[in-house]
């Protein structure tokens, strides 16, 4: 990739904590290794890759990253990018096919005014490729690139509830929850409790909601989407986190996609995330949300909309976004009343864990 490709800046949890104690850093590093092994077991090709490109004459080099999306039946989409987590056009998007344990892809793209031909493969854990081409003036370029698999974890993963927090789920039971729509005395949650402290949606068993209701709050929740390579769109790891029973933050396997308002991190049909921070399926992710309820005057007229600021995997994707009305699937329209945290059964095996909330003083 010719000059001007930009510099990749990756912030790893282990780097952020490098000034902390050795024990804490080792714990984070081991967590990265554990996640990497789990992803490898699910699909060794899928996920984030990072490395560098260089011209054959060694005159230029730069950073290069890629996202590999599993599409089922040995098919993959490969996106080559200047850097992760930016709303910038990809360098190239190719379709790849797996054969005899080797994923290969090739094609043409225009980048930095160069018409490039790219050929690449992922084989035995290495992502390597070549590029060649020329610009409109006839200047020729050729080179190689090499990437390695990387795991990027949220900086708030496994965050400990602060003093005064209301722990809504610690992996032990569903005492804080009830099933939506159940008759009186029959609201027991029918989702699964999993080893390791997670809950999992049981498709068709119904959505669940906290028994307690809240106004302004700060919420931490962790989730992971299932590996569903053959599924597409809203059928791929779909669920939702509803604030006050009324405002949905979408949960979806939209790893590597555009990042729309109906994809992971989107305020459903209201606001797309500033950047798509969705991790690959089967990797734990975090939402950290500061939510402010709508305000009303003494006559009952609304003076300000509900609003939220939200971090997805440690990165701000919504900043004081206003939500004028409840989103689809809301339980009610009683905007002046407190509401619960509602988790959606949308028919997919989405998992949640480490859910806690800190109530905020209204002001």
VENBEL-V826711 format. One record per residue. N is the residue number from 0. NEAR is the number of other ideal C-beta (glycine too) atoms within 8 Angstrom. Layout:
N|NEAR ; N|NEAR
This chain:
0|12 ; 1|11 ; 2|6 ; 3|5 ; 4|12 ; 5|8 ; 6|6 ; 7|11 ; 8|5 ; 9|8 ; 10|6 ; 11|9 ; 12|12 ; 13|10 ; 14|7 ; 15|8 ; 16|10 ; 17|7 ; 18|3 ; 19|6 ; 20|5 ; 21|5 ; 22|6 ; 23|9 ; 24|12 ; 25|8 ; 26|8 ; 27|12 ; 28|9 ; 29|8 ; 30|12 ; 31|13 ; 32|8 ; 33|8 ; 34|12 ; 35|10 ; 36|8 ; 37|10 ; 38|16 ; 39|8 ; 40|5 ; 41|9 ; 42|9 ; 43|7 ; 44|10 ; 45|12 ; 46|13 ; 47|12 ; 48|13 ; 49|13 ; 50|12 ; 51|9 ; 52|14 ; 53|10 ; 54|12 ; 55|7 ; 56|4 ; 57|6 ; 58|4 ; 59|8 ; 60|7 ; 61|11 ; 62|13 ; 63|17 ; 64|15 ; 65|13 ; 66|13 ; 67|16 ; 68|11 ; 69|10 ; 70|9 ; 71|7 ; 72|6 ; 73|7 ; 74|10 ; 75|16 ; 76|12 ; 77|14 ; 78|12 ; 79|12 ; 80|13 ; 81|11 ; 82|12 ; 83|11 ; 84|7 ; 85|8 ; 86|6 ; 87|7 ; 88|3 ; 89|8 ; 90|11 ; 91|11 ; 92|7 ; 93|12 ; 94|8 ; 95|13 ; 96|10 ; 97|10 ; 98|7 ; 99|3 ; 100|6 ; 101|9 ; 102|12 ; 103|10 ; 104|13 ; 105|8 ; 106|8 ; 107|7 ; 108|9 ; 109|7 ; 110|10 ; 111|8 ; 112|6 ; 113|11 ; 114|9 ; 115|14 ; 116|10 ; 117|14 ; 118|10 ; 119|14 ; 120|11 ; 121|11 ; 122|9 ; 123|4 ; 124|7 ; 125|8 ; 126|13 ; 127|10 ; 128|11 ; 129|10 ; 130|15 ; 131|9 ; 132|11 ; 133|8 ; 134|11 ; 135|4 ; 136|4 ; 137|6 ; 138|6 ; 139|7 ; 140|13 ; 141|9 ; 142|13 ; 143|10 ; 144|15 ; 145|10 ; 146|12 ; 147|10 ; 148|13 ; 149|9 ; 150|11 ; 151|9 ; 152|14 ; 153|11 ; 154|9 ; 155|9 ; 156|11 ; 157|6 ; 158|9 ; 159|4 ; 160|7 ; 161|6 ; 162|3 ; 163|4 ; 164|9 ; 165|8 ; 166|9 ; 167|11 ; 168|13 ; 169|6 ; 170|10 ; 171|5 ; 172|4 ; 173|11 ; 174|4 ; 175|9 ; 176|12 ; 177|10 ; 178|14 ; 179|10 ; 180|5 ; 181|9 ; 182|5 ; 183|4 ; 184|4 ; 185|7 ; 186|9 ; 187|8 ; 188|9 ; 189|7 ; 190|12 ; 191|6 ; 192|9 ; 193|9 ; 194|3 ; 195|6 ; 196|9 ; 197|10 ; 198|13 ; 199|10 ; 200|15 ; 201|9 ; 202|8 ; 203|6 ; 204|9 ; 205|10 ; 206|10 ; 207|13 ; 208|14 ; 209|11 ; 210|7 ; 211|8 ; 212|8 ; 213|13 ; 214|9 ; 215|10 ; 216|11 ; 217|10 ; 218|13 ; 219|14 ; 220|12 ; 221|14 ; 222|14 ; 223|11 ; 224|15 ; 225|12 ; 226|8 ; 227|12 ; 228|9 ; 229|6 ; 230|9 ; 231|4 ; 232|5 ; 233|7 ; 234|8 ; 235|13 ; 236|13 ; 237|13 ; 238|15 ; 239|14 ; 240|14 ; 241|18 ; 242|15 ; 243|14 ; 244|11 ; 245|14 ; 246|14 ; 247|14 ; 248|15 ; 249|13 ; 250|13 ; 251|14 ; 252|12 ; 253|12 ; 254|11 ; 255|10 ; 256|9 ; 257|5 ; 258|15 ; 259|9 ; 260|11 ; 261|9 ; 262|16 ; 263|17 ; 264|15 ; 265|15 ; 266|15 ; 267|13 ; 268|7 ; 269|10 ; 270|9 ; 271|8 ; 272|14 ; 273|8 ; 274|10 ; 275|14 ; 276|13 ; 277|15 ; 278|10 ; 279|9 ; 280|13 ; 281|10 ; 282|13 ; 283|12 ; 284|13 ; 285|15 ; 286|15 ; 287|12 ; 288|13 ; 289|10 ; 290|14 ; 291|8 ; 292|11 ; 293|9 ; 294|7 ; 295|9 ; 296|7 ; 297|3 ; 298|4 ; 299|6 ; 300|6 ; 301|8 ; 302|6 ; 303|7 ; 304|8 ; 305|15 ; 306|11 ; 307|15 ; 308|11 ; 309|14 ; 310|13 ; 311|14 ; 312|12 ; 313|9 ; 314|9 ; 315|8 ; 316|11 ; 317|13 ; 318|6 ; 319|7 ; 320|12 ; 321|8 ; 322|13 ; 323|6 ; 324|4 ; 325|8 ; 326|14 ; 327|6 ; 328|8 ; 329|12 ; 330|9 ; 331|9 ; 332|6 ; 333|6 ; 334|11 ; 335|6 ; 336|7 ; 337|7 ; 338|13 ; 339|11 ; 340|14 ; 341|15 ; 342|13 ; 343|13 ; 344|14 ; 345|10 ; 346|7 ; 347|14 ; 348|7 ; 349|15 ; 350|12 ; 351|11 ; 352|13 ; 353|12 ; 354|13 ; 355|12 ; 356|13 ; 357|10 ; 358|9 ; 359|10 ; 360|5 ; 361|6 ; 362|2
